[in-house]
Amino acid sequence: MPSWFKPLLVRLGALWRHGEVPGLANISIGRRLALLGVLALIGAASFGVAYHLAERRIDSMLVTQDGYRRLNDLAGDVRAKVAALQNHQEQFLRERDEARAKDFRQDVAFVARSLDAMRALPEAAGMASNLAELSAGVAAAAQRFEAVSHRVGELGASEAQGLRGRLAASVKAVEDELKMWPNAGPLIPEMLQMRQAEKNFMLYGGETYLNQHRQHANQFDFALDASSLPPSTRDDFRKLLAAYGDDMQAFAAGTMALGEDVADLRRQFRALQPTLNQVFAYAREGMASAIAQQEEVRAATSRLLALFGVMAVLSFGAAVLVLARSVTQPVRMIEEAMERLAAGDHGVTVPGIARRDEIGDMAKAVAVFKDNAIAMVRMQQEQDAIRAEAEATSRQRLMVLADRFEGAVKSVADSVNRNAQAITATAEGMVRHEGNGENRSLSVAEAADQARRTVVAVAEAADDLAASVGDISALAAETSRVVRQAVSELDRTNARVRGLSEVAGNIDRVVNLIGDIAARTNMLSLNATIEAQRAGEAGRGFAVVAGEVKHLAQKTSESTREIADQIAAIQSATAETVSAIGDVGSAVRRMDEIAAQVAEAVNRQGGVTDKISRCVDQVRHDTACVTEGVVSVTQSAARYCGAAVRVMWAADDLAGPAANLKDEVDGFLRTIRA
């Protein structure tokens, strides 16, 4: 295994797990799909170009094959027409028919045109010399046929034409002359022998029959000398015989020349056959080779196109797989981060924030949701701590104030109540026993002394009460300040909670953004599915990617709805918190009102205390008067009685505020401790 193979596998495994393909993270999903479509178009175009080039090559081979087929057809036509030329030549020689000569000339023209057409074909370049030789041979044969035709014309196409007609006329002249002479009987056999030799020569040719004709002509001449014909007649016969002999020699010479021309023409036709066979074999072999090459090219093209198609499908499938993985895996990782974040794991790391595509936007939105969730938790913790601290501080202060207030006011109220009752009892005794002289004076003196001491105690108690009332007033002011501070803290807490509610609303907008992205992703997957259906088989892998994107978009929508539900719950809890804080604020404000009422009661108690102090001063003054006027009790009984009555009234006035003070203090303490 090469050393680079294992790191490559590790790198590919990391890319498969994380879906982070270098360069694709900065390209939007739409552009990736467009890139996939471009790749598909490039593959289709490349396949089309390869197919077109292959078809052009096959067409070129077909053109070559058609050329060889055309060459083979022309060679066959030439071969057939050359055979027809030989047939026309033989028929012409037999029939002496000019129509056969015309057919010969037409076929020669056809062969010439066919040879010209063969030379014009590119496939005939390899046998140009053969075609030239064949054309020259056909032209020579045509020229030789014209010589034969001329010879035939000279000899005569019929018995009455040409040398044959002249020969027939010469024979007829001799025979007519013989018929005129009955004593020319010995000449007739020789004449018949000449005619027989003539016929044999016409039928078979050859010098033998021509020599026989000459021999019988000489014998005719000898027989003429031996005949009894007149010399003039013999001279006439010799002239006719000489003309007959000359015509026979001319006819024989023409016939022999014709035979030589015909033999030469036949040799020329035979000489054409090897070249014609070579041309025909070349055409057939070329056509067979072209067919074989075409089949080979077609098979090679099919293999090449199949290989190219497989490579294109594999490449497109790999591209689809890579693009799908680059979309689905980051979305799945973001989905896992969202699920962990929704479960309360705020330490989760949101992947894909650095990406610059739609997945990066989703990751940034999830990161904003994470930051807002962390901020909301921190604000909730701060709010709980502030509320707990405020409640503990307020309650502790209220308890301390209540204890101090209860200890100070209750003792003073009890002392005032006891002293008031004692003063009332003393005053009543003084009134009942005002008629008893000295005993009563002594009693009055003792009572006055006791009243003096009581008044002193009451004065001291009044002073303590005044001091306690001052402390209570200060504590009430402090309580009011603390309550106002608590109200301020509650207002700030309420503002923070309302800010938290606004943050939750912002998170709701982020969730709506994520839902919108999911919906747009779903719409994008729907469009991709439609395009894949339009693409047919080529878009099958693209349809799988679109389905996966749609599935992830649906899961994103479901997660977004769950997050929206949790945010709605948070908003509901925030609203309840705001309402609870409002209730606490109302309670604290009620405490502020109660503190104000307590302060007012304390102020009223201060007034009562001042009144008690004045009464005590008056009692002390009256007691001094009683002490000083004991010896003149009798004279001042009425005045003393009135003073006693005023003391009793003052004591009654002191007892009423003391009881009211006790009730107010008890009610205040119950309110504070509730």
C-alpha positions in Angstrom: 0.0 0.0 0.0 1.5 3.4 -0.9 2.4 5.7 1.9 0.0 8.4 0.8 -3.0 6.1 0.7 -3.6 5.9 4.4 -3.5 9.7 5.0 -5.9 10.1 2.0 -8.3 7.6 3.6 -8.1 9.5 6.9 -8.8 12.8 5.1 -11.7 11.4 3.2 -13.1 9.9 6.4 -12.9 13.3 8.1 -14.6 14.9 5.1 -17.3 12.2 5.2 -18.0 12.7 9.0 -18.1 16.5 9.0 -19.2 17.1 5.4 -16.8 20.0 5.2 -15.7 19.9 1.6 -12.9 22.5 0.9 -14.3 25.4 -1.1 -18.0 24.3 -0.9 -18.6 25.9 2.5 -18.4 29.4 0.9 -20.9 28.5 -1.9 -24.6 28.7 -1.4 -26.8 25.6 -1.7 -28.6 27.1 -4.7 -25.3 27.6 -6.4 -24.2 24.1 -5.5 -27.4 22.8 -7.1 -26.7 25.0 -10.1 -23.2 23.7 -10.1 -24.6 20.2 -10.0 -26.8 21.0 -13.0 -23.9 22.5 -14.8 -21.9 19.3 -14.2 -24.8 17.3 -15.5 -25.0 19.6 -18.6 -21.2 19.3 -19.1 -21.5 15.5 -18.8 -24.4 15.4 -21.2 -22.6 17.8 -23.6 -19.4 15.8 -23.3 -21.3 12.6 -24.0 -23.1 14.3 -26.9 -19.8 15.6 -28.3 -18.2 12.1 -27.9 -21.3 10.6 -29.5 -21.2 13.2 -32.3 -17.5 12.6 -33.0 -18.1 8.8 -32.9 -21.0 9.3 -35.3 -18.9 11.4 -37.6 -16.2 8.8 -37.6 -18.9 6.1 -38.3 -20.4 8.3 -41.0 -16.9 8.7 -42.5 -16.5 5.0 -42.5 -20.0 4.7 -44.0 -19.0 7.2 -46.7 -15.9 5.1 -47.3 -18.0 2.0 -47.4 -20.5 3.6 -49.7 -17.5 4.7 -51.9 -16.2 1.1 -52.1 -19.8 -0.1 -52.6 -20.2 2.4 -55.5 -16.8 1.3 -56.8 -17.8 -2.3 -56.6 -21.1 -1.6 -58.3 -19.3 0.4 -61.1 -16.7 -2.4 -61.4 -19.6 -4.9 -61.7 -21.2 -2.7 -64.3 -18.0 -2.4 -66.2 -17.4 -6.1 -66.0 -20.9 -6.8 -67.3 -20.6 -4.2 -70.0 -17.3 -5.6 -71.2 -19.0 -9.0 -71.5 -21.8 -7.2 -73.3 -19.2 -5.6 -75.7 -17.9 -9.0 -76.6 -21.4 -10.3 -77.2 -22.2 -7.2 -79.3 -19.0 -7.7 -81.3 -19.8 -11.4 -81.9 -23.4 -10.6 -82.9 -22.2 -7.9 -85.2 -19.8 -10.3 -86.9 -22.5 -12.9 -87.2 -25.4 -10.7 -88.2 -23.6 -7.8 -89.9 -26.3 -5.7 -88.1 -25.5 -2.0 -87.6 -27.8 -2.0 -84.5 -25.3 -4.3 -82.8 -22.5 -1.8 -83.6 -24.7 0.9 -82.1 -25.2 -1.1 -79.0 -21.4 -1.7 -78.9 -20.7 2.0 -79.1 -23.3 2.8 -76.4 -21.8 0.2 -74.0 -18.3 1.6 -74.7 -19.6 5.1 -73.8 -21.2 3.6 -70.6 -17.9 1.8 -69.7 -16.0 5.0 -70.3 -18.3 7.0 -68.0 -18.2 4.3 -65.4 -14.4 4.3 -65.4 -14.4 8.1 -65.2 -16.8 7.8 -62.2 -14.5 5.2 -60.6 -11.5 7.4 -61.0 -13.3 10.3 -59.4 -13.9 8.2 -56.2 -11.3 8.7 -53.5 -11.4 5.0 -52.7 -10.1 4.3 -56.3 -6.8 6.0 -55.6 -5.1 2.6 -54.9 -6.0 1.3 -58.4 -5.6 4.4 -60.5 -3.0 2.6 -62.7 -5.4 -0.3 -63.2 -8.3 2.0 -64.1 -6.0 3.9 -66.5 -4.9 0.6 -68.1 -8.5 -0.5 -68.3 -9.6 2.8 -69.8 -6.8 2.6 -72.4 -7.7 -1.1 -73.1 -11.4 -0.3 -73.6 -10.5 2.7 -75.8 -8.2 0.5 -77.9 -10.9 -2.2 -78.2 -13.4 0.4 -79.3 -10.9 1.7 -81.8 -10.3 -1.9 -83.0 -14.0 -2.5 -83.2 -14.3 0.6 -85.4 -11.7 -1.0 -87.7 -13.6 -4.2 -87.7 -16.8 -2.3 -88.4 -15.0 -0.6 -91.3 -13.8 -3.9 -92.6 -17.2 -5.3 -92.4 -18.5 -2.3 -94.3 -15.9 -2.8 -97.0 -16.7 -6.5 -97.2 -20.4 -5.8 -97.2 -23.0 -6.2 -94.6 -25.2 -8.2 -97.1 -24.7 -10.2 -100.3 -25.3 -7.1 -102.4 -23.0 -4.7 -100.6 -19.2 -4.1 -100.7 -16.7 -6.7 -101.8 -19.3 -9.4 -101.3 -21.6 -7.6 -103.8 -18.8 -7.1 -106.3 -17.8 -10.8 -105.9 -21.4 -11.9 -106.3 -21.7 -9.7 -109.4 -18.5 -11.2 -110.9 -19.7 -14.7 -110.2 -23.0 -13.9 -111.8 -21.4 -12.5 -114.9 -19.3 -15.6 -115.4 -22.3 -17.9 -114.7 -24.5 -15.8 -117.1 -21.8 -16.1 -119.8 -21.6 -19.8 -119.3 -25.3 -20.1 -119.7 -25.1 -18.4 -123.0 -22.7 -21.0 -124.4 -24.1 -24.6 -124.5 -20.7 -25.9 -125.5 -19.1 -24.5 -122.4 -19.9 -27.7 -120.5 -16.3 -28.5 -119.4 -16.0 -25.1 -117.8 -19.0 -25.6 -115.5 -17.4 -28.1 -113.2 -14.4 -25.9 -112.7 -16.7 -23.0 -112.0 -18.6 -25.1 -109.5 -15.3 -26.0 -107.8 -14.3 -22.3 -107.6 -17.7 -21.5 -106.0 -17.2 -24.4 -103.6 -13.8 -23.1 -102.6 -15.3 -19.6 -102.3 -18.0 -20.9 -100.0 -15.5 -22.8 -97.9 -13.3 -19.8 -97.6 -16.3 -17.7 -96.6 -17.3 -20.3 -94.1 -14.0 -21.4 -92.7 -11.3 -19.1 -94.1 -7.8 -20.1 -94.6 -5.2 -20.1 -97.4 -6.1 -23.6 -98.3 -9.5 -22.8 -99.7 -8.0 -19.7 -101.3 -5.3 -21.8 -103.1 -8.0 -24.2 -104.1 -9.9 -21.3 -105.6 -6.8 -20.2 -107.6 -6.1 -23.8 -108.7 -9.6 -24.2 -110.0 -9.4 -20.8 -111.7 -6.3 -22.0 -113.5 -8.0 -25.2 -114.5 -10.9 -23.1 -115.7 -8.5 -21.2 -117.8 -6.9 -24.4 -119.2 -10.4 -25.8 -119.9 -11.2 -22.6 -121.6 -8.2 -23.0 -123.9 -9.4 -26.6 -124.7 -12.9 -25.5 -125.4 -14.4 -24.9 -128.8 -15.5 -21.4 -127.9 -14.6 -18.7 -130.2 -11.4 -16.8 -129.2 -13.3 -13.6 -128.6 -15.6 -15.5 -126.2 -12.6 -17.1 -124.6 -11.2 -13.6 -124.2 -14.5 -12.5 -122.6 -14.4 -15.4 -120.2 -10.8 -14.6 -119.3 -11.7 -11.0 -118.6 -14.7 -12.1 -116.5 -12.5 -14.8 -114.8 -9.8 -12.2 -114.1 -12.4 -9.8 -112.6 -13.8 -12.7 -110.5 -10.3 -13.6 -109.4 -9.5 -10.0 -108.5 -12.7 -9.7 -106.5 -12.0 -13.0 -104.8 -8.5 -11.8 -103.9 -9.9 -8.5 -102.6 -12.6 -10.2 -100.7 -10.1 -12.8 -99.3 -7.7 -10.0 -98.4 -10.5 -8.1 -96.7 -11.8 -11.2 -94.9 -8.3 -12.1 -93.7 -7.7 -8.5 -92.5 -11.1 -8.6 -90.8 -10.1 -11.9 -89.1 -6.9 -10.4 -87.9 -8.8 -7.3 -86.5 -11.3 -9.6 -84.9 -8.6 -11.8 -83.4 -6.8 -8.6 -82.2 -10.1 -7.3 -80.7 -10.7 -10.6 -78.9 -7.1 -10.6 -77.6 -7.7 -7.1 -76.3 -10.9 -8.1 -74.6 -9.0 -11.1 -73.1 -6.3 -8.8 -72.0 -8.8 -6.6 -70.2 -10.1 -9.5 -68.1 -7.1 -9.7 -65.5 -7.2 -5.9 -65.0 -10.9 -5.9 -64.8 -10.8 -8.8 -62.3 -8.2 -6.9 -60.3 -10.4 -3.8 -60.2 -13.4 -5.8 -59.2 -11.4 -7.7 -56.5 -10.0 -4.4 -55.2 -13.5 -3.0 -55.0 -14.9 -6.0 -53.2 -12.0 -6.3 -50.8 -12.2 -2.5 -50.1 -15.9 -2.8 -49.4 -15.3 -5.8 -47.2 -12.5 -4.0 -45.4 -14.6 -0.9 -45.0 -17.5 -2.9 -43.6 -15.1 -4.6 -41.1 -13.5 -1.3 -40.2 -17.0 0.2 -39.7 -18.0 -2.7 -37.5 -14.8 -2.3 -35.5 -15.2 1.4 -35.2 -18.8 1.0 -34.2 -17.9 -1.6 -31.5 -15.0 0.6 -30.3 -17.3 3.6 -30.2 -19.9 1.6 -28.3 -17.3 0.5 -25.8 -15.9 4.1 -25.5 -19.4 5.6 -25.1 -20.3 2.9 -22.5 -17.1 3.6 -20.6 -17.6 7.4 -20.9 -21.2 6.9 -19.8 -20.2 4.8 -16.8 -17.5 7.3 -15.8 -20.0 10.2 -16.3 -22.6 8.5 -14.1 -20.0 7.6 -11.5 -18.6 11.1 -11.5 -22.1 12.6 -11.4 -23.0 10.2 -8.6 -19.9 11.1 -6.7 -20.6 14.8 -7.2 -24.2 14.3 -6.0 -23.0 12.3 -3.0 -20.4 15.0 -2.1 -22.9 17.8 -2.5 -25.5 16.0 -0.5 -23.1 15.2 2.2 -21.9 18.8 2.3 -25.5 19.8 2.9 -27.0 17.1 5.0 -24.1 16.4 7.4 -23.6 20.1 8.5 -27.4 20.5 8.9 -27.6 17.2 10.9 -24.8 18.5 13.1 -26.6 21.9 13.6 -29.7 19.9 14.3 -27.9 17.9 17.1 -26.6 21.2 18.5 -30.1 22.6 18.5 -31.4 19.5 20.3 -28.7 19.7 22.9 -29.3 23.4 23.3 -33.1 22.8 23.6 -32.3 20.2 26.3 -30.5 22.9 28.3 -26.8 22.2 27.3 -25.6 25.7 26.9 -22.0 24.6 26.6 -22.6 23.0 23.2 -20.5 24.3 20.3 -22.5 25.4 17.3 -20.8 24.1 14.1 -20.6 25.9 10.8 -20.6 29.5 12.1 -17.6 30.4 9.8 -19.5 29.1 6.7 -20.8 31.7 4.2 -23.8 29.7 2.9 -27.3 29.1 4.1 -26.0 26.6 6.6 -23.7 29.3 8.0 -26.8 31.5 8.3 -28.6 28.8 10.2 -25.6 28.2 12.4 -25.4 32.0 13.2 -29.1 32.0 14.0 -28.6 29.0 16.3 -25.6 30.8 17.9 -27.8 33.9 18.5 -30.4 31.6 20.0 -27.7 30.0 22.2 -26.4 33.5 23.3 -29.9 34.7 24.1 -30.6 31.5 26.0 -27.4 31.9 28.1 -28.3 35.6 28.7 -31.8 34.6 29.7 -30.5 32.0 32.1 -28.0 34.5 33.5 -30.8 37.2 33.9 -33.0 34.6 35.5 -30.3 33.7 38.0 -29.6 37.4 38.7 -33.3 38.0 39.1 -33.7 35.1 41.5 -30.6 36.2 43.5 -31.8 39.8 43.7 -35.3 38.8 44.6 -34.1 36.4 47.3 -31.6 38.9 48.6 -34.3 41.7 48.7 -36.8 39.4 50.4 -34.3 38.2 52.9 -33.0 41.7 53.6 -36.5 43.2 53.8 -37.8 40.4 56.0 -34.8 40.5 58.3 -35.1 44.3 58.7 -38.8 44.0 59.2 -38.3 41.3 61.8 -35.7 43.3 63.6 -37.8 46.4 63.5 -40.9 44.5 64.7 -39.0 42.9 67.6 -37.5 46.2 68.6 -40.8 48.0 68.2 -42.7 45.3 70.1 -40.1 45.4 73.0 -40.1 49.1 73.3 -43.7 50.0 72.7 -45.3 47.1 74.5 -43.4 47.8 77.8 -44.2 51.5 77.7 -47.8 50.9 76.9 -48.1 48.4 79.7 -46.4 50.7 82.2 -48.6 53.6 81.1 -51.7 51.5 81.4 -50.7 50.3 84.9 -49.9 53.8 86.1 -53.1 55.1 84.6 -55.1 52.5 86.4 -53.3 53.3 89.6 -53.9 57.0 89.2 -57.5 56.3 88.4 -57.9 54.2 91.5 -56.1 56.8 93.6 -58.2 59.6 92.2 -61.4 57.6 92.9 -60.2 56.9 96.5 -59.5 60.6 96.9 -63.0 61.4 95.7 -64.6 58.8 98.0 -62.7 59.9 101.0 -62.6 63.6 100.6 -64.8 64.1 103.6 -62.4 62.4 106.1 -60.4 65.2 107.6 -57.0 64.5 108.8 -57.1 60.7 108.2 -58.0 61.5 104.7 -55.4 64.2 104.6 -52.9 61.6 105.7 -54.2 59.3 103.2 -54.2 62.0 100.7 -50.6 62.9 101.7 -49.6 59.3 101.3 -51.6 59.1 98.1 -50.1 62.3 97.0 -46.7 61.0 97.8 -47.6 57.8 96.0 -49.0 59.8 93.1 -45.9 61.9 93.1 -43.8 58.8 92.8 -46.2 57.3 90.2 -46.2 60.6 88.3 -42.4 60.6 88.4 -42.5 57.0 87.1 -45.1 58.0 84.5 -43.0 60.9 83.5 -40.0 58.7 83.2 -42.2 56.2 81.3 -43.5 59.1 79.2 -39.9 60.1 78.4 -39.1 56.5 77.6 -42.2 56.3 75.5 -41.3 59.5 73.7 -37.8 58.1 73.1 -39.3 54.8 71.9 -41.7 56.7 69.8 -38.8 58.6 68.3 -37.0 55.3 67.7 -40.1 53.8 66.2 -40.5 56.9 64.0 -36.9 56.5 62.9 -37.4 52.8 62.3 -40.7 53.5 60.4 -38.8 56.1 58.3 -36.0 53.5 57.7 -38.7 50.9 56.9 -40.3 53.2 54.5 -36.9 53.9 52.9 -36.2 50.2 52.6 -39.6 49.6 51.2 -39.1 52.4 48.7 -35.7 50.8 47.8 -37.4 47.4 47.4 -40.0 49.0 45.2 -37.2 50.6 43.1 -35.4 47.2 42.9 -38.7 45.6 42.0 -39.1 48.2 39.2 -35.6 47.5 37.9 -36.3 43.8 38.2 -39.5 44.2 36.3 -37.7 46.2 33.6 -35.1 43.4 33.4 -37.8 40.8 33.2 -39.6 42.8 30.5 -36.2 43.0 28.7 -36.0 39.3 29.1 -39.5 39.1 27.5 -38.3 41.2 24.7 -35.2 39.0 24.3 -37.6 36.0 24.2 -39.5 37.9 21.5 -36.2 38.4 19.6 -35.5 34.7 20.0 -39.0 34.1 18.7 -38.1 36.1 15.6 -34.9 34.1 15.2 -36.9 31.0 15.5 -39.3 32.4 12.8 -36.2 33.1 10.7 -35.0 29.5 11.2 -38.5 28.3 10.3 -38.5 30.6 7.2 -35.1 29.2 6.2 -36.5 25.7 6.8 -39.5 26.5 4.6 -37.3 28.0 1.9 -35.1 24.9 2.1 -38.2 22.8 1.8 -39.3 24.8 -1.2 -35.8 24.5 -2.6 -35.9 20.7 -2.2 -39.4 20.7 -3.9 -38.0 22.7 -6.9 -35.0 20.3 -6.9 -37.4 17.3 -6.9 -39.3 18.8 -9.9 -36.0 19.5 -11.8 -34.9 15.9 -11.0 -38.2 14.5 -12.4 -37.6 16.6 -15.5 -34.1 15.3 -15.8 -35.3 11.7 -15.8 -32.7 9.0 -15.2 -29.9 11.6 -15.0 -31.6 13.4 -12.1 -32.3 10.2 -10.0 -29.4 10.9 -7.6 -30.4 14.6 -7.6 -33.9 13.5 -6.5 -32.4 11.5 -3.6 -30.4 14.7 -2.5 -33.6 16.7 -2.8 -35.5 14.2 -0.7 -32.8 14.3 2.0 -32.8 18.1 2.0 -36.6 18.0 2.3 -36.4 15.5 5.2 -33.8 17.7 7.0 -35.9 20.8 6.4 -38.9 19.0 7.9 -36.9 18.0 10.9 -35.6 21.5 11.2 -39.2 22.8 11.1 -40.1 20.3 13.8 -37.2 21.3 16.0 -38.0 25.0 15.3 -41.6 24.3 16.4 -40.4 22.6 19.6 -38.0 25.5 20.3 -40.9 27.9 19.5 -43.1 26.0 22.1 -40.3 26.2 24.7 -39.8 29.9 23.9 -43.6 30.3 24.3 -43.3 28.5 27.6 -40.4 30.8 28.6 -42.5 33.8 27.5 -45.4 32.5 29.5 -43.2 32.0 32.5 -41.7 35.4 31.9 -45.2 36.9 31.8 -46.1 35.1 35.0 -42.8 36.3 36.6 -43.7 39.9 35.5 -47.2 39.4 37.0 -45.7 37.9 40.2 -43.2 40.8 40.4 -46.2 43.1 39.9 -47.9 41.3 42.8 -44.8 41.6 44.9 -44.5 45.2 44.0 -48.1 45.7 45.0 -47.4 43.9 48.3 -44.3 46.0 48.9 -46.2 49.2 48.0 -48.9 48.0 50.5 -46.1 47.6 53.0 -45.0 51.1 52.1 -48.6 52.3 52.8 -48.7 50.4 56.0 -45.3 51.8 57.0 -46.7 55.3 56.2 -49.8 54.4 58.4 -47.5 53.2 61.1 -45.5 56.4 60.8 -48.7 58.3 61.0 -49.8 56.3 64.0 -46.4 56.9 65.6 -46.9 60.6 65.0 -50.3 60.3 66.6 -48.7 58.4 69.4 -46.2 61.1 69.8 -49.1 63.6 70.1 -50.7 61.3 72.7 -47.3 61.0 74.5 -47.0 64.8 74.5 -50.5 64.9 75.9 -49.6 62.3 78.5 -46.5 64.3 79.3 -48.5 67.4 79.8 -50.9 65.5 81.9 -48.1 64.0 84.0 -46.7 67.5 84.4 -50.1 68.7 85.4 -50.4 65.7 87.8 -47.0 66.4 89.2 -47.9 70.0 89.6 -51.2 69.0 91.3 -49.4 66.5 93.5 -47.0 69.3 94.6 -50.0 71.4 95.3 -51.6 68.6 97.2 -48.4 68.0 99.2 -48.0 71.7 99.9 -51.7 72.0 100.8 -52.1 68.9 103.0 -52.5 71.1 106.1 -55.2 73.1 104.4 -56.9 70.0 102.9 -60.1 71.0 104.4 -60.1 74.5 103.0 -59.0 73.2 99.6 -61.1 70.0 99.5 -63.2 71.2 96.8 -60.1 72.3 94.8 -58.4 69.1 95.6 -61.4 67.1 94.6 -61.5 68.9 91.3 -57.8 68.2 90.9 -58.5 64.6 91.7 -61.2 64.5 89.2 -58.9 66.0 86.6 -56.2 63.5 87.5 -58.8 60.7 87.0 -59.8 62.2 83.7 -56.2 62.5 82.6 -55.7 58.9 83.7 -58.7 57.9 81.6 -57.3 59.9 78.7 -54.0 58.1 79.2 -55.5 54.7 79.3 -57.5 55.1 76.1 -54.5 56.1 73.9 -52.4 53.4 75.6 -55.0 50.7 74.6 -55.2 52.2 71.1 -51.4 52.2 70.9 -51.3 48.5 72.0 -53.9 47.6 69.3 -52.1 49.5 66.6 -48.8 47.9 67.6 -50.3 44.4 67.5 -52.0 45.0 64.1 -48.7 46.5 62.7 -46.7 43.5 64.0 -49.2 41.0 62.5 -49.0 42.8 59.2 -45.2 42.9 59.2 -44.8 39.2 60.3 -47.5 37.9 57.9 
